[in-house]
Amino acid sequence: MKNYRISEQLLLQAVNEEMVILDPDSGRYFTLNEVGSEMLGRFRQSGDIDDTVAHIAAGYEVSEDTARRDLLTLLDELVTHGLAEAVEA
């Protein structure tokens, strides 16, 4: 099973209900909606996929399967853009 490590170089700023992510190395920025912001914030805090999934499922009244799929999609997207890396758990 893989896990993810979010780059510590990233600058994150909450703006209204969104989060802006700035990659200082590339100068690129990305935005996340409210749910994506909550997912990333919780994952950065706990570093645990299962904890983040349970938190999102409870907070947004979605199934854990849906929350897990959405979280893994987000994390894979961050990896694609060089904002995170997949690591062996």
Backbone as CSV, one residue per row, in Angstrom:
resi,resn,N_x,N_y,N_z,CA_x,CA_y,CA_z,C_x,C_y,C_z
1,MET,0.849,-1.186,0.000,0.000,0.000,0.000,0.886,1.238,0.000
2,LYS,0.519,2.197,-0.813,1.323,3.407,-0.845,0.715,4.482,0.039
3,ASN,1.561,5.398,0.426,1.143,6.570,1.165,1.698,7.765,0.408
4,TYR,1.471,8.932,0.910,1.879,10.142,0.218,2.575,11.088,1.183
5,ARG,3.481,11.842,0.629,4.158,12.886,1.395,3.967,14.190,0.628
6,ILE,3.355,15.164,1.302,3.125,16.478,0.714,4.400,17.295,0.887
7,SER,4.808,17.992,-0.158,6.008,18.815,-0.087,5.860,19.860,1.013
8,GLU,6.889,19.982,1.826,6.856,20.974,2.904,7.188,22.368,2.396
9,GLN,7.637,22.467,1.160,7.983,23.753,0.551,6.747,24.560,0.148
10,LEU,5.611,23.881,0.036,4.404,24.545,-0.459,3.919,25.624,0.487
11,LEU,3.405,26.679,-0.097,2.775,27.745,0.670,1.278,27.620,0.450
12,LEU,0.525,27.491,1.542,-0.918,27.325,1.461,-1.597,28.511,2.116
13,GLN,-2.640,28.997,1.469,-3.384,30.128,2.003,-4.869,29.907,1.781
14,ALA,-5.634,30.002,2.862,-7.090,29.897,2.745,-7.629,31.223,2.226
15,VAL,-8.504,31.134,1.221,-9.156,32.306,0.648,-10.630,31.964,0.526
16,ASN,-11.436,32.611,1.349,-12.853,32.273,1.459,-12.965,30.788,1.790
17,GLU,-13.628,30.004,0.962,-13.765,28.579,1.252,-12.840,27.737,0.386
18,GLU,-11.867,28.370,-0.225,-10.917,27.667,-1.069,-9.517,27.753,-0.466
19,MET,-8.625,26.982,-1.021,-7.232,27.039,-0.615,-6.395,27.270,-1.862
20,VAL,-5.463,28.186,-1.754,-4.518,28.435,-2.834,-3.200,27.804,-2.418
21,ILE,-2.633,27.025,-3.321,-1.357,26.356,-3.080,-0.343,26.974,-4.023
22,LEU,0.750,27.482,-3.485,1.820,28.036,-4.301,3.040,27.142,-4.173
23,ASP,3.564,26.739,-5.313,4.801,25.976,-5.352,5.925,26.983,-5.593
24,PRO,6.700,27.332,-4.556,7.720,28.363,-4.721,8.828,27.974,-5.695
25,ASP,9.046,26.679,-5.884,10.086,26.235,-6.812,9.730,26.554,-8.263
26,SER,8.472,26.351,-8.618,8.067,26.562,-10.013,7.332,27.877,-10.224
27,GLY,6.813,28.460,-9.127,6.018,29.668,-9.249,4.575,29.391,-9.650
28,ARG,4.222,28.125,-9.812,2.859,27.763,-10.185,1.963,27.762,-8.954
29,TYR,0.706,28.050,-9.182,-0.252,27.970,-8.089,-1.469,27.176,-8.518
30,PHE,-2.135,26.629,-7.524,-3.290,25.762,-7.728,-4.344,26.166,-6.716
31,THR,-5.592,25.893,-7.013,-6.662,26.155,-6.054,-7.428,24.868,-5.780
32,LEU,-7.904,24.765,-4.552,-8.747,23.644,-4.140,-10.060,24.198,-3.621
33,ASN,-11.144,23.489,-3.907,-12.434,23.893,-3.365,-12.485,23.558,-1.869
34,GLU,-13.628,23.790,-1.265,-13.782,23.587,0.179,-13.453,22.157,0.609
35,VAL,-13.969,21.172,-0.107,-13.739,19.777,0.272,-12.270,19.407,0.059
36,GLY,-11.714,19.798,-1.067,-10.298,19.543,-1.320,-9.411,20.193,-0.272
37,SER,-9.774,21.395,0.133,-9.027,22.101,1.177,-9.069,21.339,2.491
38,GLU,-10.255,20.865,2.837,-10.425,20.091,4.071,-9.620,18.797,4.010
39,MET,-9.669,18.125,2.871,-8.907,16.880,2.701,-7.410,17.125,2.867
40,LEU,-6.902,18.113,2.154,-5.471,18.374,2.205,-5.043,18.824,3.593
41,GLY,-5.831,19.690,4.216,-5.499,20.150,5.563,-5.452,19.014,6.566
42,ARG,-6.453,18.149,6.511,-6.497,17.011,7.444,-5.359,16.032,7.164
43,PHE,-5.099,15.764,5.890,-4.026,14.839,5.551,-2.663,15.394,5.962
44,ARG,-2.440,16.671,5.760,-1.158,17.267,6.188,-1.008,17.190,7.707
45,GLN,-2.107,17.342,8.419,-2.077,17.294,9.880,-1.822,15.879,10.385
46,SER,-2.545,14.903,9.848,-2.457,13.542,10.385,-1.458,12.664,9.631
47,GLY,-1.291,12.933,8.330,-0.432,12.083,7.513,-0.999,10.687,7.299
48,ASP,-2.280,10.521,7.588,-2.898,9.198,7.561,-4.114,9.198,6.648
49,ILE,-4.103,8.341,5.658,-5.211,8.264,4.710,-6.501,7.838,5.406
50,ASP,-6.442,6.785,6.231,-7.656,6.290,6.895,-8.285,7.347,7.796
51,ASP,-7.458,8.082,8.532,-7.965,9.142,9.402,-8.649,10.225,8.573
52,THR,-8.021,10.608,7.481,-8.576,11.655,6.626,-9.884,11.197,6.004
53,VAL,-9.938,9.962,5.544,-11.155,9.408,4.947,-12.294,9.423,5.962
54,ALA,-12.036,8.956,7.169,-13.082,8.926,8.206,-13.574,10.332,8.521
55,HIS,-12.659,11.276,8.605,-13.008,12.668,8.907,-13.892,13.259,7.806
56,ILE,-13.506,13.053,6.557,-14.272,13.605,5.436,-15.627,12.917,5.322
57,ALA,-15.666,11.602,5.471,-16.934,10.872,5.376,-17.919,11.362,6.433
58,ALA,-17.441,11.577,7.650,-18.317,12.045,8.723,-18.740,13.497,8.515
59,GLY,-17.817,14.320,8.073,-18.092,15.747,7.950,-18.948,16.117,6.748
60,TYR,-18.887,15.319,5.710,-19.612,15.653,4.490,-20.690,14.638,4.141
61,GLU,-20.943,13.718,5.042,-21.998,12.724,4.871,-21.899,12.003,3.530
62,VAL,-20.696,11.507,3.246,-20.464,10.665,2.076,-19.924,9.337,2.575
63,SER,-19.972,8.331,1.740,-19.450,7.032,2.151,-17.929,7.100,2.248
64,GLU,-17.369,6.192,3.032,-15.916,6.140,3.133,-15.299,5.761,1.787
65,ASP,-15.981,4.947,0.997,-15.470,4.598,-0.330,-15.353,5.840,-1.218
66,THR,-16.376,6.675,-1.188,-16.352,7.909,-1.976,-15.263,8.842,-1.471
67,ALA,-15.168,9.006,-0.155,-14.147,9.879,0.423,-12.744,9.379,0.094
68,ARG,-12.531,8.067,0.166,-11.218,7.488,-0.151,-10.873,7.711,-1.627
69,ARG,-11.826,7.450,-2.498,-11.592,7.637,-3.933,-11.237,9.096,-4.230
70,ASP,-11.982,10.025,-3.635,-11.726,11.449,-3.876,-10.375,11.879,-3.301
71,LEU,-10.040,11.386,-2.116,-8.754,11.733,-1.512,-7.597,11.192,-2.347
72,LEU,-7.684,9.943,-2.762,-6.602,9.358,-3.559,-6.468,10.054,-4.914
73,THR,-7.584,10.462,-5.490,-7.545,11.221,-6.736,-6.820,12.549,-6.517
74,LEU,-7.150,13.232,-5.439,-6.487,14.501,-5.109,-4.993,14.292,-4.900
75,LEU,-4.626,13.290,-4.113,-3.214,13.050,-3.827,-2.451,12.664,-5.095
76,ASP,-3.058,11.845,-5.940,-2.408,11.485,-7.205,-2.234,12.708,-8.102
77,GLU,-3.203,13.600,-8.083,-3.108,14.837,-8.864,-1.958,15.714,-8.338
78,LEU,-1.806,15.767,-7.022,-0.693,16.520,-6.437,0.646,15.916,-6.854
79,VAL,0.713,14.587,-6.894,1.935,13.909,-7.339,2.224,14.279,-8.799
80,THR,1.197,14.252,-9.637,1.354,14.581,-11.055,1.956,15.973,-11.245
81,HIS,1.586,16.901,-10.372,2.064,18.281,-10.483,3.316,18.544,-9.649
82,GLY,3.886,17.494,-9.067,5.124,17.654,-8.311,4.950,18.277,-6.939
83,LEU,3.726,18.265,-6.409,3.445,18.866,-5.112,3.469,17.834,-3.984
84,ALA,3.551,16.571,-4.350,3.577,15.481,-3.378,4.334,14.323,-4.029
85,GLU,4.656,13.345,-3.217,5.275,12.134,-3.759,4.625,10.922,-3.125
86,ALA,4.517,9.864,-3.911,3.980,8.598,-3.423,5.145,7.840,-2.792
87,VAL,4.925,7.302,-1.604,5.957,6.563,-0.879,5.369,5.242,-0.409
88,GLU,6.230,4.264,-0.220,5.769,2.986,0.310,5.433,3.163,1.791
89,ALA,4.280,2.628,2.183,3.845,2.746,3.579,4.576,1.754,4.446
